Amino acid sequence: KKLIDSLHDRIMEQTARKSEEIDVLLIGRGSSDQDVEKDFSKIANHLHKRFNYGKVDICFLYGRGPSFEEKLKTLGKGEKPVFIVPYFLFTGLLKMGIQKKVEEYGFSKKQVVLCECLGYDENVRQVLIERVEQSLFSLVGSG
């Protein structure tokens, strides 16, 4: 729930529109593990249900699942602007590559908006602490 809130925050930093007036594309780094795509789809579904976006879709830069380039080919065909959210803590060169691809396809800033990555906000910090505590508890509990 906390990471879903952070995703919504990244989008709302870029617009004053109501969530139902926009579509969202979440970008994951990617993996060869098919469970990553399933888990990422669950995150997209939670974001859609919680905030009522027009549409929430996923893609990946590498590995299994729909590729970012495949999804770019379908963007801009709807009436709603698409907000792209990189699902990374920090993007570095990845975000620059995403921006370059968006520009190559010639999208206007009204059609496609590139949001900031998750970053290290309070929600991410809390989730990280929770996961560390869960890991420590399971180590202590099994030892």
DSSP file (Angstrom, degrees, kcal/mol; ACC not computed):
  #  RESIDUE AA STRUCTURE BP1 BP2  ACC     N-H-->O    O-->H-N    N-H-->O    O-->H-N    TCO  KAPPA ALPHA  PHI   PSI    X-CA   Y-CA   Z-CA
    1    1 A K     >        0   0    0      0, 0.0     4,-2.0     0, 0.0     5,-0.1   0.000 360.0 360.0 360.0 -39.7    0.0    0.0    0.0
    2    2 A K  H  >  +     0   0    0      1,-0.2     4,-1.9     2,-0.2   122,-0.1   0.904 360.0  47.1 -67.1 -40.9    2.8    2.4    0.8
    3    3 A L  H  > S+     0   0    0      2,-0.2     4,-2.3     1,-0.2    -1,-0.2   0.855 109.2  55.2 -69.3 -33.0    4.6    1.9   -2.5
    4    4 A I  H  > S+     0   0    0      2,-0.2     4,-2.3     1,-0.2    -1,-0.2   0.908 107.1  50.9 -62.7 -41.3    1.3    2.3   -4.3
    5    5 A D  H  X S+     0   0    0     -4,-2.0     4,-2.4     1,-0.2    -2,-0.2   0.902 108.7  51.6 -61.3 -40.8    0.9    5.7   -2.5
    6    6 A S  H  X S+     0   0    0     -4,-1.9     4,-2.3     2,-0.2    -2,-0.2   0.894 108.0  51.4 -65.3 -39.3    4.4    6.7   -3.6
    7    7 A L  H  X S+     0   0    0     -4,-2.3     4,-1.7     1,-0.2    -1,-0.2   0.936 110.7  48.5 -60.8 -45.4    3.6    5.8   -7.3
    8    8 A H  H  X S+     0   0    0     -4,-2.3     4,-2.8     1,-0.2    -2,-0.2   0.903 109.3  53.4 -60.9 -41.3    0.5    8.0   -7.1
    9    9 A D  H  X S+     0   0    0     -4,-2.4     4,-1.7     1,-0.2    -1,-0.2   0.910 104.9  54.1 -60.1 -42.9    2.6   10.8   -5.5
   10   10 A R  H  < S+     0   0    0     -4,-2.3   106,-0.4     1,-0.2     4,-0.3   0.879 112.8  44.4 -60.2 -37.2    5.1   10.6   -8.4
   11   11 A I  H >< S+     0   0    0     -4,-1.7     3,-1.9     1,-0.2     4,-0.5   0.935 111.3  51.3 -72.0 -46.8    2.2   11.1  -10.9
   12   12 A M  H 3< S+     0   0    0     -4,-2.8     3,-0.5     1,-0.3    -2,-0.2   0.719  98.0  67.7 -67.7 -19.7    0.4   13.8   -9.0
   13   13 A E  T 3< S+     0   0    0     -4,-1.7    -1,-0.3     1,-0.2    -2,-0.2   0.737 105.9  44.0 -65.5 -20.7    3.7   15.8   -8.8
   14   14 A Q  S <  S+     0   0    0     -3,-1.9     2,-0.3    -4,-0.3    -1,-0.2   0.510 118.7  26.7-103.0  -7.5    3.3   16.2  -12.6
   15   15 A T        -     0   0    0     -3,-0.5    -1,-0.1    -4,-0.5     0, 0.0  -0.986  45.0-150.9-154.7 159.1   -0.3   17.1  -12.9
   16   16 A A        +     0   0    0     -2,-0.3    -1,-0.1     2,-0.1     3,-0.1   0.311  66.7 117.7-108.8   2.4   -3.4   18.6  -11.4
   17   17 A R  S    S-     0   0    0      1,-0.1     2,-0.2     2,-0.1    -2,-0.1  -0.246  75.3-100.7 -66.9 156.9   -5.7   16.3  -13.4
   18   18 A K    >   -     0   0    0      1,-0.1     3,-2.0     3,-0.0     4,-0.2  -0.533  33.5-116.5 -73.7 147.4   -8.0   13.8  -11.8
   19   19 A S  G >  S+     0   0    0      1,-0.3     3,-1.6    -2,-0.2    35,-1.0   0.827 113.1  60.3 -59.2 -34.0   -6.6   10.3  -11.8
   20   20 A E  G 3  S+     0   0    0     33,-0.3    -1,-0.3     1,-0.3    33,-0.1   0.639  96.9  63.6 -70.0 -10.5   -9.5    9.0  -14.0
   21   21 A E  G <  S+     0   0    0     -3,-2.0     2,-0.3    33,-0.0    -1,-0.3   0.425 102.0  56.0 -90.7   0.2   -8.4   11.5  -16.7
   22   22 A I    <   -     0   0    0     -3,-1.6    32,-2.4    -4,-0.2    33,-0.6  -0.926  67.9-138.7-134.0 156.9   -5.0    9.9  -17.2
   23   23 A D  E     -ab  55  82A   0     58,-2.7    60,-2.8    -2,-0.3     2,-0.4  -0.791  20.3-145.7-107.7 157.0   -3.4    6.5  -18.1
   24   24 A V  E     -ab  56  83A   0     31,-3.1    33,-2.7    -2,-0.3     2,-0.5  -0.966  11.0-165.9-128.4 139.3   -0.3    5.2  -16.5
   25   25 A L  E     -ab  57  84A   0     58,-2.4    60,-2.6    -2,-0.4     2,-0.4  -0.968  12.6-157.6-122.8 113.8    2.6    3.1  -17.7
   26   26 A L  E     -ab  58  85A   0     31,-2.9    33,-1.6    -2,-0.5     2,-0.5  -0.761   7.4-154.3 -88.6 132.9    4.8    1.5  -15.1
   27   27 A I  E     -ab  59  86A   0     58,-2.4    60,-3.4    -2,-0.4     2,-0.3  -0.941   9.8-170.8-112.3 123.3    8.3    0.6  -16.2
   28   28 A G  E     -a   60   0A   0     31,-2.8    33,-2.1    -2,-0.5    34,-0.3  -0.728  32.2-121.7-103.7 159.8   10.2   -2.2  -14.5
   29   29 A R  E     -     0   0A   0     58,-0.4    33,-1.6    -2,-0.3     2,-0.1   0.927  57.3-132.0 -65.2 -44.3   13.9   -3.0  -15.0
   30   30 A G  E     -a   62   0A   0     31,-0.2     2,-0.3    30,-0.1    33,-0.2  -0.301  25.1-154.1 112.2 164.5   13.0   -6.6  -16.0
   31   31 A S  E     -a   63   0A   0     31,-0.5    33,-2.8    33,-0.3     6,-0.1  -0.970  31.0-119.7-165.1 162.4   14.0  -10.1  -15.2
   32   32 A S  S    S+     0   0    0     -2,-0.3     2,-0.5    31,-0.2    33,-0.1   0.534  87.0 101.0 -86.5  -7.4   14.0  -13.6  -16.8
   33   33 A D    >>  -     0   0    0      1,-0.1     3,-1.3    31,-0.1     4,-0.7  -0.678  66.2-151.0 -81.8 121.3   11.8  -14.7  -13.9
   34   34 A Q  H 3> S+     0   0    0     -2,-0.5     4,-1.5     1,-0.3     3,-0.3   0.750  92.5  67.7 -65.9 -23.1    8.1  -15.0  -14.9
   35   35 A D  H 3> S+     0   0    0      1,-0.2     4,-2.8     2,-0.2    -1,-0.3   0.791  89.8  64.5 -66.6 -26.6    7.0  -14.2  -11.4
   36   36 A V  H <> S+     0   0    0     -3,-1.3     4,-2.4     1,-0.2    -1,-0.2   0.919 102.5  47.7 -62.3 -42.9    8.4  -10.7  -11.7
   37   37 A E  H  X S+     0   0    0     -4,-0.7     4,-2.1    -3,-0.3    -1,-0.2   0.911 112.5  49.0 -64.8 -41.9    5.8  -10.0  -14.4
   38   38 A K  H  X S+     0   0    0     -4,-1.5     4,-1.8     2,-0.2    -2,-0.2   0.935 113.3  46.4 -61.9 -46.7    3.0  -11.4  -12.3
   39   39 A D  H  X S+     0   0    0     -4,-2.8     4,-1.9     1,-0.2    -2,-0.2   0.891 112.0  50.6 -64.1 -39.9    4.0   -9.4   -9.3
   40   40 A F  H  X S+     0   0    0     -4,-2.4     4,-2.2     1,-0.2    -1,-0.2   0.869 107.5  53.9 -67.5 -36.0    4.4   -6.2  -11.3
   41   41 A S  H  X S+     0   0    0     -4,-2.1     4,-2.4     2,-0.2    -1,-0.2   0.876 106.1  53.4 -63.8 -37.3    0.9   -6.8  -12.8
   42   42 A K  H  X S+     0   0    0     -4,-1.8     4,-2.5     2,-0.2    -2,-0.2   0.912 107.7  50.4 -63.0 -42.2   -0.5   -7.0   -9.2
   43   43 A I  H  X S+     0   0    0     -4,-1.9     4,-2.4     2,-0.2    -2,-0.2   0.930 110.7  49.3 -60.7 -45.4    1.1   -3.7   -8.4
   44   44 A A  H  X S+     0   0    0     -4,-2.2     4,-2.4     1,-0.2    -2,-0.2   0.907 110.9  50.1 -60.6 -42.5   -0.4   -2.1  -11.5
   45   45 A N  H  X S+     0   0    0     -4,-2.4     4,-2.7     2,-0.2     5,-0.2   0.900 110.2  49.6 -64.2 -41.0   -3.9   -3.6  -10.5
   46   46 A H  H  X S+     0   0    0     -4,-2.5     4,-2.6     2,-0.2     5,-0.2   0.916 111.3  49.3 -63.8 -42.4   -3.6   -2.2   -7.0
   47   47 A L  H  X S+     0   0    0     -4,-2.4     4,-2.1     2,-0.2     6,-0.3   0.923 113.0  47.5 -61.6 -44.2   -2.7    1.2   -8.3
   48   48 A H  H  X S+     0   0    0     -4,-2.4     4,-1.8     1,-0.2     5,-0.4   0.939 115.9  43.1 -62.8 -48.7   -5.6    1.2  -10.7
   49   49 A K  H  < S+     0   0    0     -4,-2.7    -2,-0.2     1,-0.2    -1,-0.2   0.899 115.9  47.5 -66.3 -41.3   -8.1    0.0   -8.2
   50   50 A R  H  < S+     0   0    0     -4,-2.6    -1,-0.2    -5,-0.2    -2,-0.2   0.884 127.8  22.2 -70.5 -38.7   -7.0    2.4   -5.4
   51   51 A F  H  < S-     0   0    0     -4,-2.1    -2,-0.2    -5,-0.2    -1,-0.2   0.406  95.7-127.5-115.5   1.3   -6.8    5.6   -7.4
   52   52 A N     <  -     0   0    0     -4,-1.8    -3,-0.1    -5,-0.2    -4,-0.1   0.857  37.3-179.6  59.3  41.9   -9.1    4.9  -10.4
   53   53 A Y        -     0   0    0     -5,-0.4   -33,-0.3    -6,-0.3     3,-0.2  -0.349  39.6-114.3 -66.3 155.6   -6.7    5.7  -13.2
   54   54 A G  S    S-     0   0    0    -32,-2.4     2,-0.3   -35,-1.0   -31,-0.2   0.939  93.0 -14.4 -55.9 -48.6   -8.1    5.4  -16.7
   55   55 A K  E     -a   23   0A   0    -33,-0.6   -31,-3.1     2,-0.0     2,-0.4  -0.977  58.6-159.8-154.8 142.8   -5.7    2.5  -17.4
   56   56 A V  E     +a   24   0A   0     -2,-0.3     2,-0.3   -33,-0.2   -31,-0.2  -0.985  21.2 171.9-129.0 121.7   -2.6    1.2  -15.8
   57   57 A D  E     -a   25   0A   0    -33,-2.7   -31,-2.9    -2,-0.4     2,-0.3  -0.779  17.6-140.0-124.3 167.3   -0.2   -0.9  -17.8
   58   58 A I  E     +a   26   0A   0     -2,-0.3     2,-0.3   -33,-0.2   -31,-0.2  -0.881  19.8 165.2-127.1 158.9    3.3   -2.4  -17.3
   59   59 A C  E     -a   27   0A   0    -33,-1.6   -31,-2.8    -2,-0.3     2,-0.3  -0.958  21.2-134.2-159.4 172.3    6.4   -2.9  -19.4
   60   60 A F  E     -ac  28  67A   0      6,-2.3     8,-2.0    -2,-0.3     9,-0.2  -0.956  13.1-143.1-134.9 150.5   10.0   -3.8  -18.9
   61   61 A L  E    S+     0   0A   0    -33,-2.1     2,-0.3    -2,-0.3   -31,-0.2   0.820  89.7   9.6 -77.8 -32.2   13.4   -2.5  -20.1
   62   62 A Y  E    S+a   30   0A   0    -33,-1.6   -31,-0.5   -34,-0.3    -1,-0.1  -0.917 105.5  14.8-141.2 163.7   14.9   -6.0  -20.2
   63   63 A G  E    S+a   31   0A   0     -2,-0.3   -31,-0.2   -33,-0.2    -3,-0.1  -0.298  95.8   0.6  79.7-153.3   13.9   -9.6  -19.9
   64   64 A R  S    S+     0   0    0    -33,-2.8   -33,-0.3   -31,-0.1    -2,-0.1  -0.151  96.8  38.7 -71.4 164.1   10.5  -11.2  -20.0
   65   65 A G  S    S-     0   0    0    -35,-0.1     2,-0.1   -33,-0.1    -5,-0.1  -0.144 103.3 -22.9  89.8 176.9    7.2   -9.5  -20.5
   66   66 A P  S    S-     0   0    0      0, 0.0    -6,-2.3     0, 0.0     2,-0.1  -0.370  70.1-128.3 -63.3 134.3    6.1   -6.6  -22.7
   67   67 A S  B  >  -c   60   0A   0     -8,-0.2     4,-2.1     1,-0.1    -6,-0.2  -0.467  12.5-120.5 -84.3 156.6    9.0   -4.4  -23.6
   68   68 A F  H  > S+     0   0    0     -8,-2.0     4,-2.4     1,-0.2     5,-0.2   0.904 115.0  52.7 -59.0 -43.0    9.1   -0.6  -23.2
   69   69 A E  H  > S+     0   0    0     -9,-0.2     4,-1.4     2,-0.2    -1,-0.2   0.891 106.7  52.5 -63.8 -38.8    9.6   -0.2  -27.0
   70   70 A E  H  > S+     0   0    0      1,-0.2     4,-0.5     2,-0.2     3,-0.3   0.933 111.9  46.2 -59.8 -45.1    6.5   -2.3  -27.7
   71   71 A K  H >X S+     0   0    0     -4,-2.1     3,-1.2     1,-0.2     4,-0.9   0.869 105.1  60.3 -67.5 -36.5    4.4   -0.2  -25.4
   72   72 A L  H >< S+     0   0    0     -4,-2.4     3,-0.6     1,-0.3    -1,-0.2   0.867  97.9  60.2 -58.1 -35.4    5.8    3.1  -26.8
   73   73 A K  H 3< S+     0   0    0     -4,-1.4    -1,-0.3    -3,-0.3    -2,-0.2   0.758 109.3  42.5 -64.3 -23.8    4.4    2.0  -30.2
   74   74 A T  H X< S+     0   0    0     -3,-1.2     3,-0.9    -4,-0.5    -1,-0.2   0.550  93.3 104.0-100.1  -9.5    0.9    1.9  -28.7
   75   75 A L  T << S+     0   0    0     -4,-0.9    37,-0.1    -3,-0.6    36,-0.0  -0.297  73.4  29.5 -72.2 157.1    1.1    5.1  -26.7
   76   76 A G  T 3  S+     0   0    0     35,-0.2    -1,-0.2     4,-0.2    36,-0.0   0.457  87.9 103.0  78.9   0.2   -0.6    8.4  -27.7
   77   77 A K    <   +     0   0    0     -3,-0.9    -2,-0.1     3,-0.0     2,-0.1   0.637  69.6  71.8 -89.5 -14.5   -3.4    6.6  -29.5
   78   78 A G  S    S-     0   0    0      2,-0.2     4,-0.1    -4,-0.2   -55,-0.0  -0.364  89.2-115.8 -91.2 176.8   -5.9    7.2  -26.8
   79   79 A E  S    S+     0   0    0     -2,-0.1    -1,-0.1     2,-0.1    -2,-0.0   0.714  91.8  78.0 -83.8 -22.0   -7.5   10.4  -25.7
   80   80 A K  S    S-     0   0    0      1,-0.1    -2,-0.2   -58,-0.0    -4,-0.2  -0.621  86.3-111.3 -91.8 146.4   -5.9   10.5  -22.3
   81   81 A P        -     0   0    0      0, 0.0   -58,-2.7     0, 0.0     2,-0.5  -0.413  30.5-130.0 -68.6 152.9   -2.3   11.5  -21.6
   82   82 A V  E     -bd  23 112A   0     29,-3.1    31,-2.8   -60,-0.2     2,-0.6  -0.921  12.5-155.7-109.6 127.8    0.0    8.7  -20.4
   83   83 A F  E     -bd  24 113A   0    -60,-2.8   -58,-2.4    -2,-0.5     2,-0.5  -0.911  10.3-152.4-104.2 116.8    2.2    9.2  -17.3
   84   84 A I  E     -bd  25 114A   0     29,-3.0    31,-3.3    -2,-0.6   -58,-0.2  -0.778  11.6-171.4 -92.2 126.2    5.2    6.9  -17.4
   85   85 A V  E     -b   26   0A   0    -60,-2.6   -58,-2.4    -2,-0.5     2,-0.5  -0.953  17.1-142.0-121.4 113.1    6.5    6.0  -13.9
   86   86 A P  E     -b   27   0A   0      0, 0.0     2,-1.7     0, 0.0    32,-0.8  -0.610  11.8-144.4 -70.9 123.2    9.9    4.2  -13.6
   87   87 A Y        +     0   0    0    -60,-3.4   -58,-0.4    -2,-0.5     2,-0.3  -0.482  61.7 111.8 -89.5  66.0    9.5    1.6  -10.8
   88   88 A F  S    S-     0   0    0     -2,-1.7    30,-1.5     1,-0.1    31,-1.0  -0.938  71.0-133.2-132.3 153.2   13.1    2.1   -9.6
   89   89 A L  S    S+     0   0    0      1,-0.3    30,-0.7    -2,-0.3     2,-0.3   0.943  99.6   3.1 -68.2 -48.0   14.5    3.5   -6.5
   90   90 A F        -     0   0    0      1,-0.1    -1,-0.3    29,-0.1     4,-0.1  -0.996  63.3-167.3-139.4 141.7   17.0    5.5   -8.6
   91   91 A T    >   +     0   0    0     -2,-0.3     3,-2.3    -3,-0.2    -1,-0.1   0.825  18.7 162.8-103.8 -35.5   17.3    5.6  -12.3
   92   92 A G  T 3> S-     0   0    0      1,-0.3     4,-1.0     2,-0.2     3,-0.4  -0.304  82.3  -0.4  53.1-123.7   20.5    7.2  -13.3
   93   93 A L  H 3> S+     0   0    0      1,-0.2     4,-2.2     2,-0.2    -1,-0.3   0.758 126.8  70.1 -68.5 -25.9   21.2    6.4  -16.9
   94   94 A L  H <> S+     0   0    0     -3,-2.3     4,-2.3     1,-0.2    -1,-0.2   0.918  98.3  48.3 -60.3 -43.9   18.0    4.4  -17.2
   95   95 A K  H  > S+     0   0    0     -3,-0.4     4,-2.8     1,-0.2    -1,-0.2   0.886 109.4  52.7 -65.7 -37.4   15.8    7.5  -17.0
   96   96 A M  H  X S+     0   0    0     -4,-1.0     4,-2.3     1,-0.2    -1,-0.2   0.899 109.8  49.4 -64.2 -38.6   17.8    9.3  -19.6
   97   97 A G  H  X S+     0   0    0     -4,-2.2     4,-2.1     2,-0.2    -2,-0.2   0.891 110.9  49.3 -65.5 -39.9   17.4    6.3  -21.9
   98   98 A I  H  X S+     0   0    0     -4,-2.3     4,-2.3     2,-0.2    -2,-0.2   0.937 111.8  48.7 -62.7 -47.4   13.6    6.3  -21.3
   99   99 A Q  H  X S+     0   0    0     -4,-2.8     4,-2.3     1,-0.2    -2,-0.2   0.902 109.8  52.4 -59.7 -42.6   13.4   10.0  -22.0
  100  100 A K  H  X S+     0   0    0     -4,-2.3     4,-2.4     1,-0.2    -1,-0.2   0.913 109.7  48.3 -61.7 -43.7   15.5    9.6  -25.2
  101  101 A K  H  X S+     0   0    0     -4,-2.1     4,-1.7     2,-0.2    -1,-0.2   0.907 110.0  51.8 -64.2 -41.9   13.1    6.9  -26.5
  102  102 A V  H  <>S+     0   0    0     -4,-2.3     5,-1.4     1,-0.2     4,-0.3   0.916 112.1  46.9 -60.1 -42.8   10.0    9.0  -25.7
  103  103 A E  H ><5S+     0   0    0     -4,-2.3     3,-1.4     1,-0.2    -2,-0.2   0.885 106.7  57.8 -66.7 -39.2   11.6   11.9  -27.7
  104  104 A E  H 3<5S+     0   0    0     -4,-2.4    -1,-0.2     1,-0.3    -2,-0.2   0.849 103.9  53.0 -60.0 -34.0   12.5    9.6  -30.6
  105  105 A Y  T 3<5S-     0   0    0     -4,-1.7    -1,-0.3    -5,-0.1    -2,-0.2   0.542 112.6-124.5 -80.9  -5.8    8.9    8.6  -31.0
  106  106 A G  T < 5 +     0   0    0     -3,-1.4     2,-0.2    -4,-0.3    -3,-0.2   0.751  47.1 165.9  75.5  26.1    7.9   12.3  -31.1
  107  107 A F      < -     0   0    0     -5,-1.4    -1,-0.2     1,-0.1     2,-0.1  -0.509  32.6-128.1 -74.8 142.1    5.4   12.5  -28.3
  108  108 A S    >>  -     0   0    0     -2,-0.2     4,-2.3     1,-0.1     3,-0.6  -0.438  25.3-109.8 -79.5 163.8    4.4   15.9  -27.0
  109  109 A K  T 34 S+     0   0    0      1,-0.2    -1,-0.1     2,-0.2    -2,-0.0   0.654 120.8  56.9 -69.8 -14.1    4.7   16.6  -23.3
  110  110 A K  T 34 S+     0   0    0      1,-0.1    -1,-0.2   -29,-0.0     3,-0.1   0.762 110.0  43.4 -83.8 -27.3    0.9   16.7  -23.3
  111  111 A Q  T <4 S+     0   0    0     -3,-0.6   -29,-3.1     1,-0.3     2,-0.4   0.904 126.2  21.2 -81.4 -45.3    0.7   13.1  -24.7
  112  112 A V  E  <  -d   82   0A   0     -4,-2.3     2,-0.5   -31,-0.2    -1,-0.3  -0.990  64.3-170.4-133.8 126.1    3.4   11.5  -22.6
  113  113 A V  E     -d   83   0A   0    -31,-2.8   -29,-3.0    -2,-0.4     2,-0.7  -0.969  14.2-146.9-119.0 123.3    4.7   12.7  -19.3
  114  114 A L  E     -d   84   0A   0     -2,-0.5   -29,-0.2   -31,-0.2     2,-0.1  -0.809  20.9-159.6 -91.7 117.8    7.8   11.0  -17.7
  115  115 A C        -     0   0    0    -31,-3.3  -104,-0.1    -2,-0.7     2,-0.1  -0.365  24.8 -90.7 -89.1 170.0    7.6   11.0  -13.9
  116  116 A E        -     0   0    0   -106,-0.4    -1,-0.1     1,-0.1  -103,-0.1  -0.368  47.2-101.6 -72.8 160.1   10.3   10.7  -11.4
  117  117 A C        -     0   0    0    -32,-0.1   -30,-0.2   -30,-0.1   -28,-0.1  -0.179  44.4 -88.8 -72.0 174.8   11.3    7.2  -10.1
  118  118 A L        +     0   0    0    -30,-1.5     3,-0.3   -32,-0.8   -29,-0.2   0.913  66.0 179.1 -52.8 -45.2   10.1    6.0   -6.7
  119  119 A G        -     0   0    0    -31,-1.0     2,-0.7   -30,-0.7   -29,-0.1  -0.204  46.0 -56.9  70.3-166.4   13.1    7.5   -5.1
  120  120 A Y  S    S+     0   0    0      4,-0.1    -1,-0.2     3,-0.0     2,-0.1  -0.683  76.5 150.6-115.4  76.6   13.7    7.3   -1.4
  121  121 A D     >  -     0   0    0     -2,-0.7     4,-2.5    -3,-0.3     5,-0.2  -0.340  63.1 -87.2 -97.0-176.7   10.6    8.9    0.2
  122  122 A E  H  > S+     0   0    0      1,-0.2     4,-2.4     2,-0.2     5,-0.2   0.874 126.1  51.9 -62.3 -39.1    9.1    8.2    3.6
  123  123 A N  H  > S+     0   0    0      2,-0.2     4,-2.3     1,-0.2    -1,-0.2   0.927 111.0  46.8 -64.5 -44.0    6.9    5.4    2.2
  124  124 A V  H  > S+     0   0    0      1,-0.2     4,-2.5     2,-0.2    -2,-0.2   0.910 111.6  52.6 -63.5 -41.6    9.9    3.6    0.6
  125  125 A R  H  X S+     0   0    0     -4,-2.5     4,-2.3     1,-0.2    -2,-0.2   0.922 110.1  47.8 -59.5 -45.4   11.9    4.1    3.9
  126  126 A Q  H  X S+     0   0    0     -4,-2.4     4,-2.5     1,-0.2    -1,-0.2   0.901 111.7  49.3 -64.7 -41.2    9.1    2.5    5.9
  127  127 A V  H  X S+     0   0    0     -4,-2.3     4,-2.5     2,-0.2    -1,-0.2   0.908 110.3  51.7 -64.7 -41.0    8.8   -0.5    3.6
  128  128 A L  H  X S+     0   0    0     -4,-2.5     4,-2.3     2,-0.2    -2,-0.2   0.921 110.7  47.7 -60.9 -44.6   12.5   -1.0    3.6
  129  129 A I  H  X S+     0   0    0     -4,-2.3     4,-2.6     1,-0.2    -2,-0.2   0.920 111.2  51.3 -62.5 -44.2   12.5   -1.0    7.5
  130  130 A E  H  X S+     0   0    0     -4,-2.5     4,-2.4     1,-0.2    -2,-0.2   0.911 111.0  48.0 -59.6 -43.2    9.6   -3.4    7.5
  131  131 A R  H  X S+     0   0    0     -4,-2.5     4,-2.4     2,-0.2    -1,-0.2   0.889 111.6  49.4 -67.5 -39.2   11.4   -5.8    5.1
  132  132 A V  H  X S+     0   0    0     -4,-2.3     4,-2.6     2,-0.2    -2,-0.2   0.932 112.1  48.5 -64.1 -44.7   14.6   -5.7    7.1
  133  133 A E  H  X S+     0   0    0     -4,-2.6     4,-2.5     1,-0.2    -2,-0.2   0.901 111.2  50.4 -62.3 -40.9   12.7   -6.4   10.3
  134  134 A Q  H  X S+     0   0    0     -4,-2.4     4,-2.3     2,-0.2    -1,-0.2   0.909 111.7  48.3 -62.7 -42.2   10.8   -9.3    8.7
  135  135 A S  H  X S+     0   0    0     -4,-2.4     4,-1.9     2,-0.2    -2,-0.2   0.911 112.7  47.4 -64.7 -43.0   14.1  -10.8    7.4
  136  136 A L  H  X S+     0   0    0     -4,-2.6     4,-2.6     2,-0.2     5,-0.2   0.905 111.6  51.2 -64.7 -41.0   15.7  -10.5   10.9
  137  137 A F  H  X S+     0   0    0     -4,-2.5     4,-3.0     1,-0.2    -2,-0.2   0.907 109.8  49.1 -62.9 -42.5   12.7  -12.0   12.6
  138  138 A S  H  X S+     0   0    0     -4,-2.3     4,-1.5     2,-0.2    -1,-0.2   0.853 111.9  49.5 -68.6 -32.2   12.8  -15.0   10.2
  139  139 A L  H  X S+     0   0    0     -4,-1.9     4,-0.8     2,-0.2    -2,-0.2   0.921 115.3  42.5 -68.5 -43.8   16.5  -15.5   10.8
  140  140 A V  H >< S+     0   0    0     -4,-2.6     3,-0.5     1,-0.2    -2,-0.2   0.896 114.2  52.4 -68.1 -40.9   16.1  -15.3   14.6
  141  141 A G  H 3< S+     0   0    0     -4,-3.0    -1,-0.2     1,-0.2    -2,-0.2   0.813 113.1  43.3 -66.2 -31.1   13.0  -17.5   14.4
  142  142 A S  H 3<        0   0    0     -4,-1.5    -1,-0.2    -5,-0.2    -2,-0.2   0.562 360.0 360.0 -92.0  -7.5   14.7  -20.2   12.4
  143  143 A G    <<        0   0    0     -4,-0.8    -1,-0.2    -3,-0.5    -2,-0.2   0.430 360.0 360.0-102.8 360.0   17.9  -20.2   14.4
